[in-house]
Amino acid sequence: MGARLTPNRGAPPSRDELSVRFAGEGLRPRWWGNAADDVYGSHEHEHAKVLYCLDGSITFHTDGGDLELRPGDRLDLDAGTSHAATVGPNGVTCVEAYVEG
């Protein structure tokens, strides 16, 4: 179980581009956002999750260390991976989808 961060290279993708990426992987995106400095307590999911940061920033706290996402960065979380999160000082907008199977 684990978490893998794929940093963005180049200009961050738009909302439409991220929707196309999710569709290309057969995933149904769910958009969400949080205000500055919001905190998610430690939890885990029964399915793997794919998440992109659209704008702002968020730091995920995992057993393997902290992973900061900025615009365009991708995070893949394996099912059962314990994680918490802290939203950055300018808030965050993300898109995510659970990977069935």
C-alpha positions, 0 to 999 in steps of 0.5 A: 500500500502506498502513495505516489506523487507525479509532479506536473511538468510544464503548464498546469492542465485546465479543468477540461484537460483534466476531465479528458484525462479521467475519461481516458482512464475510464474514471468518473471525476468528482470535483471538490475544493477547500478553504485555506488551512482546512484539515482532513484527519487520518483515514483510508479508502477501500478503493484506490484513488487518483487525484489531481490538484487544479489550483492552490495546494494541499499536503497529504500526510502518509506513513511514507512522508508528506506529499505536497500537491500543486497545480497539475500534480497527480497523486495515486493512493492505493486502497487501504493507504492511511492518509491525512491532509492539510490545505495550503494557505490559498485553498485548493481545488482538486478532482478525484476518482476511485479506481474500481477493481 
